[in-house]
Amino acid sequence: MKVKELMTKSVNACDEHTNLSSAAIMMWDGDCGVLPVVDGKEKMIGMITDRDLSIAMATKNEIPKDVLVGEIVEKGKIEAITPDDDVKRALELMGEKQIRRLPVVNEEGRLQGILSINDLIRYSTPDSPELSDQDVVKALKAISSSRAMA
């Protein structure tokens, strides 16, 4: 089964000039916990999570509308997959890197969508050779393991 069959195609994204208040609103409106950060050509430059926003707002001692995404996003360190990758490869990467959401990009690095562990949970079945419940649980256990023990 290919990533493109399960990924969320309509994804909110921001750029590094978006302020944290706007990013939080985008996450709220999109019912998501992550925003891809893209440049003017929709090329991925990073990811920002709701956790990143929370920590930045708590530690910067500034008004969120005065802090830009570019000040807190970790640029260049992007784990991503392509629409034609196999979902089992995505699960391996999620478990290995302990991440719940992977941006889906094309050959040029342009955002195509997001594949989340929730997407995979919704489509897994007990005995599917393409995406079994056991495959997803194994990845989720790896994602959820303590980083201190990893």
Contact map, one row per residue, 1 for C-alpha under 8 A:
111010000000000000000000000000000000000000000000000000000000000000000000000000000000011000000000000000000000000000000000000000000110000000000000000000
111111000000000000000000000000000000000000000000000000000000000000000000000000000011111000000000000000000000000000000000000000000000000000000000000000
111111100000000000000000000000000000000000000000000000000000000000000000000000000111111001000000000000000000000000100000000000000000000000000000000000
011111100000000000000000000000000000000000000000000000000000000000000000000000000011000000000000000000000000000000000000000000000000000000000000000000
111111100000000000000000000000000000000000000000000000000000000000000000000000000000000000000000000000000000000000000000000000000000000000000000000000
011111110000000000000000000000000000000000000000000000000000000000000000000000000000000000000000000000000000000000100011001000000000000000000000000000
001111111000000000000000000000000000000000000000000000000000000000000000000000000000000000000000000000010000000011110010000000000000000000000000000000
000001111110000000000000000000000000000000000000000000000000000000000000000000000000000000000000000000000000000011100010000000000000000000000000000000
000000111110000000000000000000000000000000000000000000000000000000000000000000000000000000000000000000000000000111000000000000000000000000000000000000
000000011111000000000000000000000000000000000000000000000000000000000000000000000000000000000000000000000000000010000000000000000000000000000000000000
000000011111100000000000000001000000000000000000000000000000000000000000000000000000000000000000000000000000000011000000000000000000000000000000000000
000000000111110000000000011001000011000000000000000000000000000000000000000000000000000000000000000000000000000000000000000000000000000000000000000000
000000000011111000000000000000000011110000000000000000000000000000000000000000000000000000000000000000000000000000000000000000000000000000000000000000
000000000001111101000010000000000011110000000000000000000000000000000000000000000000000000000000000000000000000000000000000000000000000000000000000000
000000000000111111000000000000000000111100000000000000000000000000001100000000000000000000000000000000000000000000000000000000000000000000000000000000
000000000000011111000000000000000000111000000000000000000000000000011110100000000000000000000000000000000000000000000000000000000000000000000000000000
000000000000001111100000000000000000000000000000000000000000000000011100000000000000000000000000000000000000000000000000000000000000000000000000000000
000000000000011111110110000000000000000000000000000000000000000000011100000000000000000000000000000000000000000000000000000000000000000000000000000000
000000000000000011111110000000000000000000000000000000000000000111111000000000000000000000000000000000000000000000000000000000000000000000000000000000
000000000000000001111111000000000000000000000000000010000000000111111000000000000000000000000000000000000000000000000000000000000000000000000000000000
000000000000000000111111100000000000000000000000000000000000000110000000000000000000000000000000000000000000000000000000000000000000000000000000000000
000000000000000001111111110000000000000000000000000000000000000010000000000000000000000000000000000000000000000000000000000000000000000000000000000000
000000000000010001111111111000000010000000000000000000000000000000001000000000000000000000000000000000000000000000000000000000000000000000000000000000
000000000000000000011111111100000000000000000000010010000000000000000000000000000000000000000000000000000000000000000000000000000000000000000000000000
000000000000000000001111111110000000000000000000000000000000000000000000000000000000000000000000000000000000000000000000000000000000000000000000000000
000000000001000000000111111111000000000000000000000000000000000000000000000000000000000000000000000000000000000000000000000000000000000000000000000000
000000000001000000000011111111111110000000000000010000000000000000000000000000000000000000000000000000000000000000000000000000000000000000000000000000
000000000000000000000001111111110000000000000000000000000000000000000000000000000000000000000000000000000000000000000000000000000000000000000000000000
000000000000000000000000111111110000000000000000000000000000000000000000000000000000000000000000000000000000000000000000000000000000000000000000000000
000000000011000000000000011111110000000000000000000000000000000000000000000000000000000000000000000000000000000000000000000000000000000000000000000000
000000000000000000000000001111111000000000000000000000000000000000000000000000000000000000000000000000000000000000000000000000000000000000000000000000
000000000000000000000000001111111110000000000000000000000000000000000000000000000000000000000000000000000000000000000000000000000000000000000000000000
000000000000000000000000001000111110000000000000110000000000000000000000000000000000000000000000000000000000000000000000000000000000000000000000000000
000000000000000000000000001000011111000000000011110000000000000000000000000000000000000000000000000010000000000000000000000000000000000000000000000000
000000000001110000000010001000011111100000000011100000000000000000000000000000000000000000000000000000000000000000000000000000000000000000000000000000
000000000001110000000000000000000111110000011111000000000000000000000000000000000000000000000000000000100000001000000000000000000000000000000000000000
000000000000111100000000000000000011111000011111000000000000000000000000000000000000000000000000000000000000000000000000000000000000000000000000000000
000000000000111100000000000000000001111111111100000000000000000000000000000000000000000000000000000000000000001000000000000000000000000000000000000000
000000000000001100000000000000000000111111111000000000000000000000000000000000000000000000000000000000000000000000000000000000000000000000000000000000
000000000000001000000000000000000000011111100000000000000000000000000000000000000000000000000000000000000000000000000000000000000000000000000000000000
000000000000000000000000000000000000011111100000000000000000000000000000000000000000000000000000000000000000010000000000000000000000000000000000000000
000000000000000000000000000000000000011111110000000000000000000000000000000000000000000000000000000000000000011000000000000000000000000000000000000000
000000000000000000000000000000000000011111111000000000000000000000000000000000000000000000000000000000000001111000000000000000000000000000000000000000
000000000000000000000000000000000001111001111100000000000000000000000000000001000000000000000000000000001000111000000000000000000000000000000000000000
000000000000000000000000000000000001111000111110000000000000000000000000001101000000000000000000000000000000000000000000000000000000000000000000000000
000000000000000000000000000000000001110000011111000000000000000000000000111111000000000000000000000000000000000000000000000000000000000000000000000000
000000000000000000000000000000000111100000001111100000000000000000000000111001000000000000000000000000000000000000000000000000000000000000000000000000
000000000000000000000000000000000111100000000111110110000000000000001000110000000000000000000000000000000000000000000000000000000000000000000000000000
000000000000000000000000000000001110000000000011111110000000000000000000000000000000000000000000000000000000000000000000000000000000000000000000000000
000000000000000000000001001000001100000000000001111111000000000000000000000000000000000000000000000000000000000000000000000000000000000000000000000000
000000000000000000000000000000000000000000000000111111100000000000000000000000000000000000000000000000000000000000000000000000000000000000000000000000
000000000000000000000000000000000000000000000001111111110000000000000001100000000000000000000000000000000000000000000000000000000000000000000000000000
000000000000000000010001000000000000000000000001111111111000000000000000000000000000000000000000000000000000000000000000000000000000000000000000000000
000000000000000000000000000000000000000000000000011111111100000000000000000000000000000000000000000000000000000000000000000000000000000000000000000000
000000000000000000000000000000000000000000000000001111111110000000000000000000000000000000000000000000000000000000000000000000000000000000000000000000
000000000000000000000000000000000000000000000000000111111111000000000001000000000000000000000000000000000000000000000000000000000000000000000000000000
000000000000000000000000000000000000000000000000000011111111111100000000000000000000000000000000000000000000000000000000000000000000000000000000000000
000000000000000000000000000000000000000000000000000001111111100000000000000000000000000000000000000000000000000000000000000000000000000000000000000000
000000000000000000000000000000000000000000000000000000111111100000000000000000000000000000000000000000000000000000000000000000000000000000000000000000
000000000000000000000000000000000000000000000000000000011111110000000000000000000000000000000000000000000000000000000000000000000000000000000000000000
000000000000000000000000000000000000000000000000000000001111111000000000000000000000000000000000000000000000000000000000000000000000000000000000000000
000000000000000000000000000000000000000000000000000000001001111101100000000000000000000000000000000000000000000000000000000000000000000000000000000000
000000000000000000000000000000000000000000000000000000001000111111100000000000000000000000000000000000000000000000000000000000000000000000000000000000
000000000000000000111000000000000000000000000000000000001000011111100000000000000000000000000000000000000000000000000000000000000000000000000000000000
000000000000000000111100000000000000000000000000000000000000001111110000000000000000000000000000000000000000000000000000000000000000000000000000000000
000000000000000000110000000000000000000000000000000000000000011111110000000000000000000000000000000000000000000000000000000000000000000000000000000000
000000000000000000110000000000000000000000000000000000000000011111111010000000000000000000000000000000000000000000000000000000000000000000000000000000
000000000000000111110000000000000000000000000000000000000000000011111111000000000000000000000000000000000000000000000000000000000000000000000000000000
000000000000001111110010000000000000000000000001000000000000000000111111100000000000000000000000000000000000000000000000000000000000000000000000000000
000000000000001111000000000000000000000000000000000000000000000000011111100000000000000000000000000000000000000000000000000000000000000000000000000000
000000000000000100000000000000000000000000000000000000000000000000111111100000000000000000000000000000000000000000000000000000000000000000000000000000
000000000000000000000000000000000000000000000000000100010000000000011111110000000000000000000000000000000000000000000000000000000000000000000000000000
000000000000000100000000000000000000000000000111000100000000000000001111111000000000000000000000000000000000000000000000000000000000000000000000000000
000000000000000000000000000000000000000000000111000000000000000000000001111110000000000000000000000000000000000000000000000000000000000000000000000000
000000000000000000000000000000000000000000001110000000000000000000000000111111000000000000000000000000000000000000000000000000000000000000000000000000
000000000000000000000000000000000000000000001100000000000000000000000000011111000000000000000000000000000000000000000000000000000000000000000000000000
000000000000000000000000000000000000000000000100000000000000000000000000011111100000000000000000000000000000000000000000000000000000000000000000000000
000000000000000000000000000000000000000000011110000000000000000000000000001111110000000000000000000000000000000000000000000000000000000000000000000000
000000000000000000000000000000000000000000000000000000000000000000000000000011111000000000000000000001100000000000000000000000000000000000000000000000
000000000000000000000000000000000000000000000000000000000000000000000000000001111100000000000000000001111000000000000000000000000000000000000000000000
000000000000000000000000000000000000000000000000000000000000000000000000000000111110100001000000000001111000000000000000000000000000000000000000000000
001000000000000000000000000000000000000000000000000000000000000000000000000000011111100000000000000000011110000000000000000000000000000000000000000000
011100000000000000000000000000000000000000000000000000000000000000000000000000001111100000000000000000011100000100000000000000000000000000000000000000
011100000000000000000000000000000000000000000000000000000000000000000000000000000111110000000000000000000000000000000000000000000000000000000000000000
011000000000000000000000000000000000000000000000000000000000000000000000000000001111111011000000000000000000000000000000000000000000000000000000000000
111000000000000000000000000000000000000000000000000000000000000000000000000000000001111111000000000000000000000000000000000000000000000000000000000000
111000000000000000000000000000000000000000000000000000000000000000000000000000000000111111100000000000000000000000000000000000000110000000000000000000
000000000000000000000000000000000000000000000000000000000000000000000000000000000000011111110000000000000000000000000000000000000110001000000000000000
000000000000000000000000000000000000000000000000000000000000000000000000000000000000111111111000000000000000000000000000000000000000000000000000000000
001000000000000000000000000000000000000000000000000000000000000000000000000000001000111111111100000001000000000000000000000000000000000000000000000000
000000000000000000000000000000000000000000000000000000000000000000000000000000000000001111111110000000000000000000001000000000000000001100100000000000
000000000000000000000000000000000000000000000000000000000000000000000000000000000000000111111111000000000000000000000000000000000000000000100000000000
000000000000000000000000000000000000000000000000000000000000000000000000000000000000000011111111110000000000000000000000000000000000000000000000000000
000000000000000000000000000000000000000000000000000000000000000000000000000000000000000001111111111111000000000000000000000000000000000000100010000000
000000000000000000000000000000000000000000000000000000000000000000000000000000000000000000111111111000000000000000000000000000000000000001111110000000
000000000000000000000000000000000000000000000000000000000000000000000000000000000000000000011111110000000000000000000000000000000000000000000110000000
000000000000000000000000000000000000000000000000000000000000000000000000000000000000000000001111111000000000000000000000000000000000000000000010000000
000000000000000000000000000000000000000000000000000000000000000000000000000000000000000000001111111100000000000000000000000000000000000000000111100000
000000000000000000000000000000000000000000000000000000000000000000000000000000000000000000000110111111000000000000000000000000000000000000000010000000
000000000000000000000000000000000000000000000000000000000000000000000000000000000000000000000100011111000000000000011000000000000000000000000010000000
000000000000000000000000000000000100000000000000000000000000000000000000000000000000000000000100001111100000000001111000000000000000000000000000000000
000000000000000000000000000000000000000000000000000000000000000000000000000000111000000001000100001111110000000001110000000000000000000000000000000000
000000000000000000000000000000000001000000000000000000000000000000000000000000111000000000000000000011111000001111100000000000000000000000000000000000
000000100000000000000000000000000000000000000000000000000000000000000000000000011110000000000000000001111100001111100000000000000000000000000000000000
000000000000000000000000000000000000000000010000000000000000000000000000000000011110000000000000000000111111111110000000000000000000000000000000000000
000000000000000000000000000000000000000000000000000000000000000000000000000000000110000000000000000000011111111100000000000000000000000000000000000000
000000000000000000000000000000000000000000000000000000000000000000000000000000000100000000000000000000001111110000000000000000000000000000000000000000
000000000000000000000000000000000000000000100000000000000000000000000000000000000000000000000000000000001111110000000000000000000000000000000000000000
000000000000000000000000000000000000000000110000000000000000000000000000000000000000000000000000000000001111111000000000000000000000000000000000000000
000000000000000000000000000000000000000011110000000000000000000000000000000000000000000000000000000000001111111100000000000000000000000000000000000000
000000000000000000000000000000000001010001110000000000000000000000000000000000000000000000000000000000111100111110000000000000000000000000000000000000
000000001000000000000000000000000000000000000000000000000000000000000000000000000010000000000000000000111100011111000000000000000000000000000000000000
000000111110000000000000000000000000000000000000000000000000000000000000000000000000000000000000000000111000001111100000000000000000000000000000000000
000000111010000000000000000000000000000000000000000000000000000000000000000000000000000000000000000011110000000111110000000000000000000000000000000000
001001110000000000000000000000000000000000000000000000000000000000000000000000000000000000000000000011110000000011111011000000000000000000000000000000
000000100000000000000000000000000000000000000000000000000000000000000000000000000000000000000000000111000000000001111111000000000000000000000000000000
000000000000000000000000000000000000000000000000000000000000000000000000000000000000000000100000000110000000000000111111100000000000000100010000000000
000000000000000000000000000000000000000000000000000000000000000000000000000000000000000000000000000000000000000000011111110000000000000000000000000000
000001110000000000000000000000000000000000000000000000000000000000000000000000000000000000000000000000000000000000111111111000000000000000000000000000
000001000000000000000000000000000000000000000000000000000000000000000000000000000000000000000000000000000000000000111111111100000010000100000000000000
000000000000000000000000000000000000000000000000000000000000000000000000000000000000000000000000000000000000000000001111111100000000100100000000000000
000000000000000000000000000000000000000000000000000000000000000000000000000000000000000000000000000000000000000000000111111100000000000000000000000000
000001000000000000000000000000000000000000000000000000000000000000000000000000000000000000000000000000000000000000000011111110000010000000000000000000
000000000000000000000000000000000000000000000000000000000000000000000000000000000000000000000000000000000000000000000001111111010011100100000000000000
000000000000000000000000000000000000000000000000000000000000000000000000000000000000000000000000000000000000000000000000001111110011100000000000000000
000000000000000000000000000000000000000000000000000000000000000000000000000000000000000000000000000000000000000000000000000111110001110000000000000000
000000000000000000000000000000000000000000000000000000000000000000000000000000000000000000000000000000000000000000000000000011111001100000000000000000
000000000000000000000000000000000000000000000000000000000000000000000000000000000000000000000000000000000000000000000000000111111111100000000000000000
000000000000000000000000000000000000000000000000000000000000000000000000000000000000000000000000000000000000000000000000000000111111000000000000000000
100000000000000000000000000000000000000000000000000000000000000000000000000000000000001100000000000000000000000000000000000000011111000000000000000000
100000000000000000000000000000000000000000000000000000000000000000000000000000000000001100000000000000000000000000000001001110011111101100000000000000
000000000000000000000000000000000000000000000000000000000000000000000000000000000000000000000000000000000000000000000000000111111111111100000000000000
000000000000000000000000000000000000000000000000000000000000000000000000000000000000000000000000000000000000000000000000100111110011111110000000000000
000000000000000000000000000000000000000000000000000000000000000000000000000000000000000000000000000000000000000000000000000001000001111111000000000000
000000000000000000000000000000000000000000000000000000000000000000000000000000000000000100100000000000000000000000000000000000000011111111100000000000
000000000000000000000000000000000000000000000000000000000000000000000000000000000000000000100000000000000000000000001001100100000011111111110000000000
000000000000000000000000000000000000000000000000000000000000000000000000000000000000000000000000000000000000000000000000000000000000111111111000000000
000000000000000000000000000000000000000000000000000000000000000000000000000000000000000000000010000000000000000000000000000000000000011111111100000000
000000000000000000000000000000000000000000000000000000000000000000000000000000000000000000110110000000000000000000000000000000000000001111111110000000
000000000000000000000000000000000000000000000000000000000000000000000000000000000000000000000010000000000000000000001000000000000000000111111111000000
000000000000000000000000000000000000000000000000000000000000000000000000000000000000000000000010000000000000000000000000000000000000000011111111100000
000000000000000000000000000000000000000000000000000000000000000000000000000000000000000000000011010000000000000000000000000000000000000001111111100000
000000000000000000000000000000000000000000000000000000000000000000000000000000000000000000000111111100000000000000000000000000000000000000111111100000
000000000000000000000000000000000000000000000000000000000000000000000000000000000000000000000000010000000000000000000000000000000000000000011111110000
000000000000000000000000000000000000000000000000000000000000000000000000000000000000000000000000010000000000000000000000000000000000000000001111111011
000000000000000000000000000000000000000000000000000000000000000000000000000000000000000000000000000000000000000000000000000000000000000000000001111111
000000000000000000000000000000000000000000000000000000000000000000000000000000000000000000000000000000000000000000000000000000000000000000000000111111
000000000000000000000000000000000000000000000000000000000000000000000000000000000000000000000000000000000000000000000000000000000000000000000000011111
000000000000000000000000000000000000000000000000000000000000000000000000000000000000000000000000000000000000000000000000000000000000000000000000111111
000000000000000000000000000000000000000000000000000000000000000000000000000000000000000000000000000000000000000000000000000000000000000000000000111111
